[in-house]
Amino acid sequence: MLDYIVVGLGLAGISFCETLEKKGKTFKVITDESQKASQVAGGLYNPVILKRFTMAWKAKQQLELAKPFYQHLEDKLGIKLDSELPVLRKFASVEEQNAWFVAADRPELDYFLSTKILPNNNDEIDASHGFGKVKYTGRIDTGNMVRCYRKYLKEKDRLHAETFDFKSFTNENEHVSYKSLTAKNIVFACGYGLKRDPYFGYLPMNGTKGELLIIHAPDYREKNVIKSSVFTIPMEGDRYLVGATYKWKDKTNVPTAESRLELVKKLKTFLKCNFEIIDHIAGIRPTVVDRRPLVGRHPKHKNIYVLNGFGSRGVLIAPYASGQLYDYIENNIALHPEMDIARFTKKYYQN
């Protein structure tokens, strides 16, 4: 009998698998490629919400866990994942500069926000009011991580590449079964696929479509992440990620002409040089009404768990939430109440 079956292999699934492997637990993963959010994510780890100059939820604690987590994955898979890149927030006015200084005086933000306004030294950017620098930021290559981790699991005979069939799943008092697999517990980490889950579909996941462009801009020559109305993230070969959109109605992974035009229009508000669009990608972020993860045990079935709802900050949240869930299952340590699905169970689940 296995210790765990894990359903899904995005940021949530990978981080939980890593937690299980470090603890010496046995597991198998069931996954298809229906959910694209982790593959197409910008991958930024940035503890500061730059629209409001506030800290993201538990971001400093999450960053302290995330950095060694991705370093370990790099060493294990033999690939480069973490590119440490400063994030430069473009100021639109003197008022925004002043708001930045006010924010930088707050105890939770002074570690991350530089109090020096950086002048614009790139002739291809329109930024007369300069930039504010966020420290200890960067980008995880989530697409490469997912691809290489799938290969790793396949080589270890831990991967079942298929769509999870709930008709083939049974839950007993002391274990769960899926086709030929039997395990003590099952964890559903399937992103927006949660909406089709008969066990956790009651949870209030909205899902937000995000679209990104990849552009080729040899004259840009920018080594930092620039955040304005959209962000640009440097990649290899004079390529840059540009994004992202937030759409609440469209729940497909298909890129749209409307979002392409929106991204180009916003990009041209500050980027002066010519560029070529070489790719356009989309995915559904697993966003939740209260902007907190969905983690915990099913209210009726003790062997069935969920790890989901990381929204647009999955790179930071995933290692933290995975550790929380593992300790909850194995060590009976309470989940942080803001992520525990118990906050929704009484309202949405009918006993």
C-alpha positions in Angstrom: 0.0 0.0 0.0 1.2 3.5 -0.9 1.3 6.3 1.6 -0.2 8.8 -0.9 -1.8 9.3 -4.3 -1.3 12.8 -5.6 -3.6 14.1 -8.3 -2.1 17.0 -10.3 1.5 18.1 -11.0 1.6 21.9 -11.1 3.3 23.9 -8.4 1.1 22.4 -5.7 1.6 18.8 -6.8 5.3 19.1 -7.3 5.9 20.8 -3.9 3.8 18.2 -2.1 5.7 15.3 -3.9 9.0 16.9 -2.8 7.8 17.1 0.8 6.7 13.4 0.6 10.0 12.3 -0.9 12.1 14.2 1.8 10.0 12.4 4.4 10.5 9.0 2.9 6.9 8.5 2.0 5.7 6.4 -1.0 3.5 7.9 -3.6 2.2 7.9 -7.1 1.0 10.8 -9.2 -2.0 10.9 -11.5 -1.9 13.8 -13.9 -2.9 15.0 -17.3 -2.0 18.3 -19.0 -5.4 20.0 -18.9 -4.3 22.7 -16.4 -1.8 25.1 -17.8 -1.4 27.7 -15.1 2.0 26.5 -13.7 3.4 25.9 -17.2 2.5 29.4 -18.5 3.1 31.4 -15.2 5.4 34.4 -15.2 7.1 32.6 -12.3 7.9 35.8 -10.4 8.6 35.5 -6.7 8.0 39.0 -5.3 6.8 39.5 -1.7 5.3 43.0 -2.4 2.0 43.8 -4.0 3.2 46.7 -6.2 -0.2 48.1 -6.9 -0.8 49.0 -3.3 2.8 48.8 -1.9 1.8 46.2 0.7 3.2 42.8 1.7 1.6 39.7 0.2 0.1 37.3 2.7 3.0 35.7 4.8 5.4 36.4 1.9 8.6 36.8 4.0 8.0 33.4 5.7 7.2 31.8 2.3 10.3 33.3 0.6 12.5 31.8 3.3 11.1 28.4 2.5 10.9 28.8 -1.2 14.5 29.7 -1.9 16.1 26.5 -0.6 13.2 24.5 -2.0 14.0 25.6 -5.6 17.7 25.3 -5.0 17.2 21.7 -4.0 15.1 21.1 -7.1 17.8 22.6 -9.3 20.4 20.3 -7.8 18.1 17.3 -8.0 17.0 17.8 -11.6 20.3 19.2 -12.9 18.6 22.3 -14.4 18.5 26.1 -13.8 15.3 27.3 -12.3 16.0 30.3 -10.2 17.0 33.6 -11.8 17.5 36.3 -9.2 16.2 39.5 -10.8 15.5 42.8 -9.1 11.9 44.1 -9.7 11.9 47.8 -10.7 8.5 49.5 -10.1 8.1 52.4 -12.6 6.7 55.5 -10.9 4.0 57.4 -12.8 4.2 60.5 -10.6 5.8 62.3 -7.6 2.9 61.1 -5.6 3.8 57.5 -6.3 7.3 58.2 -5.2 6.1 59.6 -1.9 3.8 56.6 -1.4 6.8 54.3 -1.9 8.8 56.1 0.8 5.9 55.8 3.2 5.6 52.1 2.5 9.3 51.6 2.9 9.1 52.9 6.5 6.8 50.1 7.5 8.5 47.4 9.5 7.3 44.5 7.3 8.4 46.3 4.1 11.7 48.0 4.9 13.6 44.8 4.3 12.4 44.6 0.7 11.9 48.1 -0.5 15.0 50.2 -1.4 14.7 53.9 -0.3 16.7 55.1 -3.2 14.9 56.2 -6.3 16.7 54.8 -9.3 17.0 57.0 -12.4 16.0 55.6 -15.7 19.1 54.6 -17.6 17.4 52.7 -20.4 16.7 54.9 -23.4 14.0 52.5 -24.6 11.9 53.0 -21.5 9.7 56.0 -20.9 10.2 56.5 -17.1 10.8 60.2 -16.2 10.0 59.6 -12.5 12.4 56.7 -12.2 11.9 53.4 -10.3 11.6 51.9 -6.9 13.6 48.7 -6.4 12.2 45.6 -4.7 15.0 43.4 -3.3 15.3 39.6 -3.0 13.1 38.9 -6.0 13.4 36.8 -9.1 11.9 34.3 -11.5 11.4 30.5 -11.3 11.2 28.8 -14.7 8.0 27.0 -13.9 7.5 25.6 -17.4 10.8 23.8 -17.4 10.3 22.7 -13.8 7.0 20.9 -14.6 8.5 19.3 -17.8 11.6 18.0 -16.0 9.7 16.9 -12.9 7.3 14.9 -15.0 10.3 13.2 -16.6 11.9 12.5 -13.2 8.7 10.9 -11.9 8.3 8.8 -15.0 11.8 7.5 -14.7 11.0 6.6 -11.0 7.8 4.8 -12.1 5.7 7.2 -10.1 3.8 8.9 -12.8 0.4 7.8 -14.3 -0.2 10.2 -17.2 -4.0 10.2 -17.5 -7.1 12.1 -16.6 -8.3 11.2 -13.1 -11.4 9.1 -13.4 -13.6 9.6 -10.3 -15.7 6.5 -11.3 -12.6 4.4 -10.7 -12.0 5.9 -7.3 -13.2 4.4 -4.0 -12.8 5.5 -0.4 -12.7 3.1 2.4 -12.4 3.6 6.2 -8.6 3.2 6.3 -7.5 3.7 2.7 -8.4 4.9 -0.8 -8.2 3.0 -4.1 -7.8 4.1 -7.6 -7.8 1.4 -10.3 -4.9 -0.8 -9.2 -3.5 1.7 -6.7 -4.2 1.6 -3.0 -3.0 4.3 -0.6 -3.5 5.6 2.9 -4.4 9.1 1.6 -5.1 11.0 -1.5 -4.3 14.7 -2.1 -6.1 16.6 -4.9 -3.7 19.3 -6.3 -5.3 19.9 -9.6 -5.6 23.7 -9.9 -8.7 25.0 -11.6 -9.6 21.3 -12.3 -11.0 21.5 -8.8 -14.3 22.7 -10.3 -14.9 19.2 -11.7 -14.0 17.5 -8.4 -17.1 15.9 -6.7 -15.4 16.1 -3.3 -14.1 19.7 -3.3 -16.1 21.3 -6.1 -18.2 23.1 -3.4 -15.2 25.3 -2.5 -15.5 28.9 -3.9 -12.8 28.9 -6.5 -13.3 31.6 -9.1 -10.5 30.9 -11.5 -8.8 33.9 -13.3 -7.5 33.6 -16.9 -4.1 35.0 -17.4 -2.4 35.6 -20.7 1.3 36.3 -21.5 3.3 37.4 -24.5 6.8 36.4 -25.3 8.5 39.1 -27.3 11.8 39.4 -29.1 13.3 42.9 -28.5 17.1 43.1 -29.1 17.2 46.9 -28.6 15.6 46.7 -25.1 18.7 45.3 -23.3 17.0 45.3 -19.9 18.3 43.0 -17.2 15.7 43.8 -14.6 12.0 43.0 -14.2 10.2 46.2 -15.1 6.7 46.6 -13.5 4.4 49.2 -15.0 0.9 48.6 -16.3 2.3 45.3 -17.3 5.6 43.6 -16.4 8.5 42.6 -18.6 10.7 39.8 -17.5 14.1 39.1 -19.2 14.7 35.7 -20.7 17.5 34.4 -22.8 18.2 35.5 -26.4 16.7 39.0 -26.1 13.3 37.6 -25.3 11.0 38.9 -22.6 7.8 37.7 -20.9 5.1 40.4 -21.0 2.0 40.1 -18.8 -0.3 39.5 -17.5 -4.1 39.9 -18.0 -6.8 39.1 -15.5 -10.1 37.8 -17.1 -12.9 36.3 -15.0 -15.4 35.1 -17.5 -13.3 33.1 -20.1 -12.3 29.8 -18.6 -10.4 28.4 -21.5 -6.6 28.0 -22.1 -6.9 29.5 -25.5 -5.1 32.9 -26.1 -7.3 35.6 -27.3 -6.9 38.5 -29.8 -8.5 40.9 -27.2 -5.8 40.1 -24.6 -3.0 40.3 -27.1 -4.1 43.8 -28.0 -4.5 44.8 -24.4 -1.0 43.6 -23.5 0.6 45.3 -26.6 -1.2 48.6 -25.8 0.0 48.6 -22.2 3.5 47.7 -23.2 3.7 50.5 -25.6 2.9 53.0 -22.9 6.5 52.7 -21.6 8.5 50.6 -24.1 9.9 52.7 -27.0 11.8 50.1 -29.1 10.4 47.8 -31.7 9.5 44.2 -30.7 8.3 41.1 -32.3 5.7 38.8 -30.7 7.0 35.2 -30.9 4.5 33.5 -28.6 1.2 34.1 -26.8 0.1 31.7 -24.0 -2.7 31.4 -21.6 -3.8 29.5 -18.4 -6.4 29.6 -15.6 -5.1 30.7 -12.2 -6.7 28.8 -9.3 -7.9 32.0 -7.5 -10.2 32.0 -4.5 -12.7 34.6 -3.3 -10.7 35.6 -0.2 -7.3 35.3 -1.9 -6.1 32.5 0.4 -5.1 28.9 -0.4 -7.5 26.0 -0.1 -5.9 23.4 2.1 -7.2 20.7 4.3 -9.2 17.5 4.9 -12.6 16.8 3.4 -15.3 17.4 6.0 -16.7 13.8 5.6 -13.8 11.7 4.4 -10.7 11.6 6.6 -8.4 10.2 3.9 -9.2 12.8 1.2 -7.3 16.2 1.1 -7.0 19.3 -1.1 -4.0 21.5 -1.8 -5.0 24.3 -4.1 -6.0 27.9 -4.6 -2.5 29.5 -4.9 -3.7 32.2 -7.3 -1.0 34.3 -9.0 1.6 33.7 -6.2 2.0 30.0 -6.4 5.8 30.1 -6.6 6.0 31.5 -3.1 3.0 29.8 -1.5 3.5 26.2 -2.8 6.4 25.0 -0.5 4.8 26.7 2.5 1.4 25.3 2.0 2.7 21.8 1.2 4.6 21.7 4.5 1.5 22.8 6.3 -0.6 20.1 4.8 2.0 17.4 5.5 2.3 18.4 9.1 -1.5 18.5 9.4 -1.9 14.9 8.0 1.1 13.2 9.6 1.7 15.2 12.8 -1.8 16.5 13.6 -0.6 20.1 13.6 -3.3 22.6 12.9 -3.4 24.4 9.5 -3.1 28.1 9.5 -6.8 29.1 9.8 -6.7 31.5 6.8 -5.9 28.6 4.5 -7.9 25.8 6.1 -10.9 24.9 4.0 -12.9 24.7 7.3 -13.5 28.4 6.8 -15.9 27.5 3.9 -17.2 24.1 5.0 -20.0 25.2 7.2 -21.3 27.7 4.7 -21.0 25.7 1.5 -21.2 22.0 2.5 -24.5 20.5 3.4 -24.2 17.7 6.0 
